[in-house]
C-alpha cells in the first residue's frame, strides 16, 4: 500500500467544487480524502494511522489542479492524412466536390485498410500519448476506418492492448462500423446495416464499451440508427450517436427518445431538439474544434440553460480536427459556445465521464481514480487565455505519467 499526500494546492477543481488552499490523500490508485488543507485529517481509518506515516509528500507550490480531463469524442484509429482535402475545404470546396476528388471518409478507409497492423498500432500509440501528456487521462476512442468485421474488431483489440501499456490514458472503446457505407456495399446500404448488426455481439466480446452510429440523410437513416443502437444495447454496449441529420430528419430527437448514452449534434439543432434533450436528460458531447472548422455552432448555451448534461470532445479525426488537446477545446468552447470557464471545465471532466457512463473518474472525490493534473497556472482562468494550457504533472491512478 502506498499513501501519497498532495499539498499546497492553490486552486483545486474537484469536478463539482472549486477549493482554495487544498490538499489530497491518495491511497494506491484511488482518492482517499480531499478538502481544504486546514481540515487535513491526522488519522484516516483504513488509510493512515498518523499523517506523519504518509509514504510520499508532493508540494504543488500553490498551483492549479483538476481531475484528469475526459475526451468524450474522438477518432484516433486511422492511417494517413487528408491535408489536401482540408486545404480544399478552406478554399471553399463543398463536401460533394471533395468526395468527387477522392476525399472524405472513403479515402481514409482505403489507406487504413492498406496499412499493416504494426504501423497502425504505432500511429495510434503516439496519438494517445499526446492526449495523456496534455492532461487527458480518459479518452473515448472510436473505430470506423476499416468498415469490415475483422478490421473493426481488430481495432477494438488494438485499443484494449494499448490501454495496458505504461503512460497511456484510460480508454472507452467505441465500435463505429456504422460510420459510412463501405465501397463494397455501394447501392446496398440495408445489407451493410444488417451486417453491422451481426457484428455487435463480437464487438462486445472483443472489448468494446459502446457503439456509435452516424445518422444523416446520406449514410444511415434514423430508422437504421434506431435499429443498430437497439441491437448494440442488447449486446451490452453503451449507445452514442453522431446526429448529423437536419432537424426535419429527427436524429437528435430519436437519440433522445432512445435514451442514448450520449449524442453529438453535428449540424443544425433546433428548439424542439433542445427541449427533447432536456426532457430526457440525454447527455450531449460538444466538439468545439470541429464546429470551428465547419463554421457552425450547436446551441450549447441553450442546452446548458435547459439543464442538459454537456461533455466536451476534441473530435480528433483525419479530415477536420487534427488537435489532440482538450485544453484547446476548452478554450474554444468558452469563446464559441458562451460557456464560463467552470462550465467548460465541468464539461471536460465530470460531464465527459457522465456522457461515457463512468462514475469513477472526472472528479476528485473519495473512491474515484487518482487521475490528477497540475497545470502551468495558478488560476482556472488560464484555460480561457492560453489556447492549450500546458501541464506540469499528470498522475494516472496515483502513478506519475509526467
N, C-alpha and C positions, 0 to 999 in steps of 0.2 A: 504493500500500500504506500502511495506517495501523496502527501498533502502539501499543496503549494499555496502561499499567500500572495495575492496581488494587492499592493497597497499604493497609497499616494496617487489615486486615480482622480484627476481634476474634474472631469466630466464623464459620467457613465450613463449611456443609453442602454437600458436593460431590455428593450423591445416593447416595454409598456410604460416605463417611467424614466425620468431624467434626474439623476442624482449628482450632487456636487460633493467633492472630497469623500470618495467612496473606497470600498475595499471588497475583495472577494476571497473566499476559500474554495480551493479546487481539490477534490479527492479523486485520485485516479483520472478518469475521463469525464467526470461529472462536476457540476457546480454543487458545492455543499452549503455555501452561505453567501449572500450578497447584501450589501446595505451601506449606510453611512459609516465611515471609518470610526467615528466616535462610538458606534454601537458594536464594534467588532467583539465577538464573544471570546472570553478567555478559555472557555470549555465548551465543546460541542459533542453531545452524545453520539457515539459511533464514528466520530471523525478524529477528534483530538482530546487528550486528557488535559493538556495545558497548551496555550498558544505558543509557548516557548519551544514546544516539541515539533513545530512545523518543519517539514523537511527542506523546503526552499522558500525564499522570500524574494519577490521581484518588486522593486520600487519603480513605478512607472512615471515618476517625475512630473506629476501634475497633468498628464496627458489626457487625450480623449480616447475613450474605449467604448466599443459596441460589441454586440454579438457578431459572430461571423455572418457575412451577408449571404442571402439566398437568392440565386438567379433562377427565377421560376419559368424561364422560357428561352431555350437556345438550341442550336443545331450544329454540334461540333463534329459530327461523324461524316466527313466528306474528304474528297481529294481534289486537287487542282484549285483554280481560281476563276473568277469571272470579271476580271478587271476591265476587259474591253466592253462588256455589257454595262458595267457601272458607268463607264465613260459615255456610252451611247445614251443611257438614261439621263445623265447630267446634261447632255446636248439636246434633250427634248424628244428622244425616241420613245415611241409607245411600246407597251408590252407586246403587242402584235408584231411590231417591226423587229423587236429584239428576238422574238421567237422565230420569225422567218429568217433571221440571220444566224440561226443555230444556237441562240442563247436560251436562258431560262433554266428551270429545274432539270429538263432533259439533258442539257449539256453536262451538268454536274453528275447526273446518273451515269452517263457514258464514261466519264473519266473515273469515277469511283469504282464502277464495275471492272474497269481495266487496270486498277491499281492492286498490287499484291498486298496481302494482309499485313505483312511486316511494315511496309511503308505507311499504310493507312494507320496502323497502331501507333507508330512513332509520331505521326502528324497530330493525332488526337491527344496523345500524351502531352505533347508540347503545348497544345491549346489549353488543356485542363490545368497545366502548371501555371499558365498566365492567370487563370481565374483565381487560384488559391493565393498567389502572391499579391494579387490586387485586393485581397480581403474577402473573397467569396469562398466560403467553406462548404457550401452545398450548391450543386448545380443540377438543374433539370436538363438532362441531355437527351435529345430526340434522335432517333434514326431517321430514315426516309430518303436515302440517296442510293439504295440498291434496288428497292421495289421488286425484289424476288423473295420467296420464302427463305431460302438458305442464306441469302445475303443479309436480310434484315435480322434474322435470328443470330447470325454471326456477329452483327454489330452490337446486339444486346449483350452477348457473351464477352465481347471486347470491352464494353463499358464496365461490366461487372469485374473483369480481371484487372483493369486499370485502377479501379477504386481501391483495390487491396494493396497497391504499391505505395511506398512511402512518399509523402509530400503531395498526395492527390486529394482533391476535395471529395466529400461525400456526394453520391450521385442518386438522382431519381431518374431511372432509365425509362424512357417513353417510346413505345413501339409506334412508329409513324409511317407504316407502309401505305396508309391512306393519305399520302402527301400529294400524289399525282398519278394519273393513269400512265403506266409504262408503255413504251412504243410497241411491244409485242401484243398489247391488248388494245391497240388502236381500233376504234369503232366498236369495241366490246366492253364498255365500262362496267356494265352489270356483271359480266363474268369476273372482272377483276375484284369488284366489291365482294362477290361470293367467295372468291379465293382468299382474300384477306380475312374474311370472317372465319375461315377454317384454320388460319394460322394463329389465332389469338390464344388458344389454349397452349400451343407450343411456345409462344412468346412469354406467357406467364411462367412456364416451366424453365425457360432459359434465363429468367431473372428480371423480366420487365416488371416495372411498378405500375405503369399506366399505358393507355392507348390514346392517340390523338387522331383527329380527322380534320382535313381541310375542307370546309364546307363553302362552296360557291356555286355559281350557275354554270361553270365550265368543267369542273372536276367531279366533285361529289355533292349531290343534292342534299337537301335537308332530310329527305326520306332515307337516302343512303347512310348519311351520318347517324341518324337515329338508330338504324338497324345495327350498324357497326358498333356504336357505343353501347347498345344493349348487349350485344354479343361479348364485348370486352368486359362489361360489368359482370356478366355471367361467368367469365373466366377468372374473375377475381381482380381485375385491373381497375385502377382509377381512370376516370374519363375526362379528357381535355378536348377542347375544340378551337381550331383557327376559324373564327366566324368571319369569313371574307365576303360572304354574300351581302348584297344590299338589303336594307330593311324589308323590302317587299318580298324577299325570299325567306324571311323569318328565321335566319340562322341563330341569331342571338336569343330570340325568344324560345326556339326549340331547345337550345342548350340549357336555358333556364328551367324550362318545364321538365327536361330530363334530369335536372339536378346534377349537372356535370360538376366534377371536382373543381374545374376552372374553365374559363372561356377567355380568349383573346380577341377582342373586337378589332379587326384589322382595317376595315374600311368605314363606310357610313354606319352610324349608330344613331337611332332616333329616340325621342322621348318615351315611346312605348317600350323600347328595349331597356332603357334605364329603369322604368317602373317595374318591368318584369323581373329584372335582376334584383331590384330592391325587395320585391315581394318574396322571392325565394332565398335571398341571401347568397346567390351563386357568386363565388369569388371571380374577380376579373384580374387578368395579368396585363398590365400596361407595358408597352415596348416603345419607350420614347425615342430611342436611336433610329428604329425603323420608321417611326412616324415622321421624324425629321427628314429622313431620306425620301419618303414617299410624299412629303408635303401635305400630310393630313394629321388631324388631331382628334382622336376619340374623346368623348366628353367625360374625362376623368374627374374634373371638378364636380360635375353634376352627379356622377356616381358616388363620390365621397360624401357629398351633401345629402344624398339619399341613403347613406349608411351601407353602401355596397362594399364588402371587403376588397381591397386592392393590393396586388403584389406588383413587383417590377421584374422585367427580364431584359437582358441585352438584345435578345433575338439575334444573336450572332449567327450568321449564315453566309454562304459564299456569294450571294447575289445582291445583298442590301447592306447589312450591318456587319462591318468587319471587326468591331471592337469587342474585346472580352472584358471590359472594365465596367462593372456595375457601379462603382463610384461615379464614372462619367454619366451613366444612365440616370443616376440620382440627380446630378446637376441639371441635365436636360429636362428631367421631369419637373423640377422646380420652375424652370424657365418656361417650358411649353405648356404644362398642364395646370399652372397656377396652384401648385402644391406648396405647402410650407415645408421647411427643412425636416421637421419632425414627421410630417405626413409621409414624405418621401423616404425617410429612414425607416419608418414603421413598415412601409410597403416593401422595402428591401430586406427586411428582417422577418418579423413575425408574420407580416402579410404574405410574403413569399412562401413561408413554411405552411401557412394555412392553405394556400392555393394548391400545395402538394400533399395535403393531408398529414402533415408532420407536426407533432406536438412536443418533440424533444429537442428542438433547435429553433433558431431565430429569436431566442430570448435568453437572458441570463437570469435564471431562477433555479432554486434548489431542485436537483433531479435532471435538469437539462444538460445536454452535452456541453463540455467546456470548450466550445468553439468561440474564440475570442480574438478581437483585433484591436491593436493600439494604432492610432492614426498619427500622421505627422501634422498634428494640430492640437490646440488646447480648447477648441470650441466647435460644436457641430455646424456652426455657420460656414465653416471652411468647405463643407460639401457643396454649397451653392456658389462658391468662389473659385475653387481650384480646377474645375473641369477635369476631374480624375484625381481625387485626393490620394496621396501615397500612404502606404502602410509603413509602420516601424516594426511591429511584431505581429505575428499571426500564430495562434495556437489552434490545433485541431485535436479535440479530446484531451486537452491538457498538455499535449506534446507540441513543442515549438517547431513550426514549419519554417518560419522566417525570423 
